């Protein structure tokens, strides 16, 4: 029996909008998902800012998409974040416990400093660094996805984000994809995703 729904993993490059049409100002020539993903009728289950990179899940299953987007279900997302300067333990604990951004307190998060720079493709264009200012990489896990939340969180504790890469959506990982590449989920990945969402697998087929 042919599959009714499609589920795609896409490595969104820097500078690409997380949508198939550009509704911005006239005269701008901005890349969108249609420049990379030639699959009709799928839509991203969540967003990444234009200046962020990493994993997007695209699907035509509206019910599963809703389950991923609804904050009541608290679906985890994991990011590797390069910040300016070296956060101390107080700053990391502040991020973990929640910070105030725009009259809203973020939910508790998992935050760890990575021991070394992660292996990632170079960004195009490269990150602009300040001379003589060190940087650090954090791994941040969230269960909510407010607009530019990671960037606002790190700025709120005094460590601006320089580069932001989403490396996981629940059990789905960015591994084995390069920027601009996409592929269908495997049967095992779809099963794991449904289990993580408490979503009946037969409704995903």
Secondary structure, 3 states (H helix, E strand, C coil): CCCCCCEEEEEECCCECCCCCCCCCCCCCCECHHHCCCCCCCEECCCCCCCCEEEEEEECCHHHHHHHHCHHHCCCEEEEEEEECCCCHHHHHHHHHCCEECCEECCCCEEEECCCCCCCCCCCCCCCCCCCCCEEEEEEEECCCCCCHHHHHHHHCCCCEEEEEEEEECCEECCCCCCCCEEECCHHHHHHHHHHHCCCHHHHC
